[in-house]
Amino acid sequence: MPPTKAKNPPAAEQAATEQVTTEAAAADQVTKSGEAPAGAAPIEPAVTEAAPIEPAVTEAPQFTHRITAVPAAGFCRAGRRWYHEATAVNRDDFSDEQWAALEAEPMLVVVAL
């Protein structure tokens, strides 16, 4: 198979290449003071100063109650499994109906902290 000739780049691609070359030449002409030479368009800095990033403030969860299952194997109520070891919870994490079921359940011990 005979070697193929390289095709000329499309006009838009060639124009973009010429623009990049022109911008690079203008950047090379910047004086030591950071100003463009007379008659040239001012060159904007490539990087602008960013605002300082403030650290995210995360509050520790505020537990309001401790719930313990009476059976050693644990117990399920209000869509969760409760273990014989105490579990710290926040009252606001439960609906009123769930909380009423937890407090009324004789197989669970609910203690306010």
Number of C-alpha atoms within 10 A of each C-alpha: 3 4 5 6 6 6 6 8 9 8 9 9 11 11 12 11 11 12 12 11 12 12 12 11 11 16 16 10 14 15 10 7 6 13 15 18 14 7 6 11 10 14 14 10 8 5 6 7 6 6 6 6 6 6 6 6 6 6 6 6 9 11 15 13 15 17 20 20 23 16 12 10 9 15 16 13 15 14 8 8 10 21 18 16 13 15 14 18 18 14 16 11 10 14 11 11 9 15 17 12 14 19 14 12 13 11 17 22 16 21 13 12 10
